[in-house]
Amino acid sequence: MVAESQGTIGRVFEALEGFTASWGQVTVLGQLMVVGNAAATAASILQHGTLFRLGFTSSLLGVVFHLAWGFLFYQLFKPVNRSVWLFALLVILVYCALQAITALFYLAPLFVLNAGTSLSALNQEQVEALAYMFLKLNGLALDTNLVFFGLWCVLTGYLIFKSTFLPRILGVLLAIDGLGWMMFVWPPLGHYLFLPIAIACGLAEIPLQLWLLIFGVNNERWKAQAEAV
C-alpha cells in the first residue's frame, strides 16, 4: 500500500501544481496583460494589484507542490532504475529553481511600477516599458521551464515503461508528451505546435492521473521489483 499511496498522493500534488501554476501564469496574466501595449498593461496591473499578487502567490505555491510531487515519484520509481530516476530528480530540481525565478520575473513589474523615486531617472513611459519587459522575460523563462518539464516526462515515461507495476502504454504516451514540451527549446516552434502538444499532454497526463487515482500501482509487483534491486 505504500507504493500505491505514493503514486496517488504524487498525482494529487501534480494536479495542485498544475492548477496553481497555470492559474497564476496563464489565467491571471492573461486577464491583466495587454499584448503589445505597455501602458495599458501597467494600468491593468496597478488597478488589480491584489489579483496580481494572488497570481504570484499561486505561481510560487506551484513550486512547492512540484517539489513534493517530484520527491514522491522518486520514491515510487527508485526500484526501476535509480540512476535514471536520480537524473529525473535533478531535472525536477532544476525545473523548480527556474520556476521560482520565473515567479520573481512575474512579481517584478509591480515593484517597478510602485518604485516611486527609486526610478526617478526614468519617465513614465520608460517605467511602463521596463515593467512590460519583465513580463516578457517571465514568458521566456516559462518556455525554458517547459523544456525541463518535457525532459522529466521523457525520463519518467521510460521508467514507467521499464516498471512492472504500471501499464507500459502510459510510459510511451508520457514520453511522447515530453518530446512535445521539449519543442519549446526553440520557443517559436513550441508555440506553433502548441495545439498538438496540448493534445499529446491530455492523452498522456490525464490517463496517468486517472490510473493512479483509481487503480493505483500493483503493490506486489512494486515490492518484487524493489527487492530485486
N, C-alpha and C positions, 0 to 999 in steps of 0.2 A: 504493500500500500504506500510505502514511502515514495517509490518512483512515480506512482500514479498521482499522488498529491503534489509532487514537484512539478510534473507536467501541467496539471490543472491550474495550480497557483501561478505558474510561469505564464500561462496563457492569459490569466486574469490580469497580471501585471502588463502583459503586452497590449491587451485591449485598453487598459488605462493609459499606457504610454501613447498609443495611437490617438486616443481621444484628446488627451491634454495637449500634446504637441501640435496636432492638426488644428485644434480649436484656436490656440494662440497664434500659430504661424499662418494658417490659411483663413480661418473664419474671421478672426478679429482684424488682421491686417487687410484682408480682402474688403472689409467694410470701411476701413479708415484710410487706406492708401488710394490716392487718385493717380493712376499711372500717367507719368509724363508731366505732372503738374505739382511742382514742389510747394508752391504757395497754398494750394487747396489742400494738399496732404498735411501741411503744418497746421492749418486752421482746423482740420478734422481731428488731428491728434490732440491739440490743445482743448478743443471743445469736449472731447470724450476721453479725458485723461485717466479717469478711473477704469474705464473699459480697457484702455491701452495697458495700464499696469496689471490688470487681471490677465490680459493676454500674455504678458511677460511671465507672470507667476505660473500660469498654466504651462507655458513652454519649459520653465525651469523644473516643474514637477515631472514633466516628461523625462527629464534626465534621471531623476531619482527612480522612477518606475522602470526605466530601461536598465539601470544598474541591477535592480532586484531581479528583473527578468533574465538578464544575462547570467547572473550567478546561479539561479535555479536551473537554467538549461545546461550550465556547465556541470552541475551535479548530476543531472539526468543523463548526459551523454558521455561522461568520463569513461564508462566501461567500454565504449565503442572504439575510440581511438584517442588516447589522451593527448597525443602530440597535435593532432588536427584540432581538437576542441580547445586546447590551450591557445593555439593560434587564433581560433574563433573568439575566445575570451579577450585576447589582446586587441583584436579588431573592434569588439564591442566597447572596450575601454577607450580606445582612440575615438570611436564614434561619439561616445558620451562626452568626452572632453571637447570635441568640436561642437557638439550640441549645446554645451554650456557657453562656449564662446559665441555661438550664433545668437543665443539669448541675450548676451551683452550688446551685440550689434542691434538687436531688437529694441533694447531699452535706451540706447544712446541718443536717438533723436529727441526724446523727451527732455533729457538733460541739456542738449544743445539749445532747444527752443526755450528752456527756462533758465539759461545760463546768465542772463542779465548782463551786468558789467564785465563778466569774465570774457565775453566775446565782443566787447565794445568796439574793437578794431574792425569788425565786420558790420556791414549794413544788413538790414532785414532780409533782403533778397539773398544775400550770401549765407546768412544763418539758415534760412529755409533750404537752400541748396545743399548745405552741409548735412542737415538733418535727413534730407532725402537720400543723400549719398550713403548714409549709414543703413538705410532701409534696403538700398540696392546691394550693399555688402552683405546684409543679412540674407538676402535671396541667394547670392552666390555661395555663401557659406552653407546654406541649406542644400544646395545642389551637391556640394562636396560631401556633405553628410550622407546623402543618398548613395554615393559610390561605396562608402564603407559599409553601409547597411546592406547593399547588394552583395558585397563580398561575404558578409556574415551569412546571408541567406544561402549563398552557394556552398559555403563550408558546412552549414547546418543541414542543408539538403543532402550533402554527401554522407554526413553522419546518420541521418535518418535512413538513407538507402542502405548503409552498411549495418544498421542495427537489426536486431531480430524481434524487437518489441513494438515496432510501428510499421504500417504498410509502406512498402518501398515507393509506391507511386507518389506518396506525399513528399518524399525527398526529391524525386525527379521534378515535380511541379515547383517546389520551393527553389531549387537550383535554377530553373528557367526564370522564375520570378527575379532572383538575384541578378542574373545576367542582364535582365531588363533594366533594373535600377542602376547597374554599373554603366549604362549608356550615358549617364549624367557626368561621366568623366569628361565629356565634351558637351556642356550644357545645351547648346542649340540642338544637338541630336536627341538628347533626352527629352527636351520639350516637344520636339517634332514627333517623337514616337510615344508621347505620354499616354495616349489612348490605349494602344496595345499593351503598354507596360502596366497600366492600371488594370486592364482585363486579366493579364497574367497574374497580377497581385491578387485579385479577387479569386481566381481559380486555384491559387496555391495557399494563401494565408487563411482564407475563410474555412476551407475544408480541414486544414490542420487544426485551427482553433476549435472547430466543432468536434473533430475526432477526439482531441484531448479532453474537452469538457464533457462529452457524452460517453465515450468509450474508454478514454484514458490509455495507458500503456499496458502491455502484457507483463505483469509483475514477475511471473515465473521465468519468462524469457529474459527479463532485465536482470534478475538475480543470477541466472545461469551465465549470462554474458559478463556480469560483474565478477563472478567467481573464477571465470576463465582467464581474467586479466593477470 
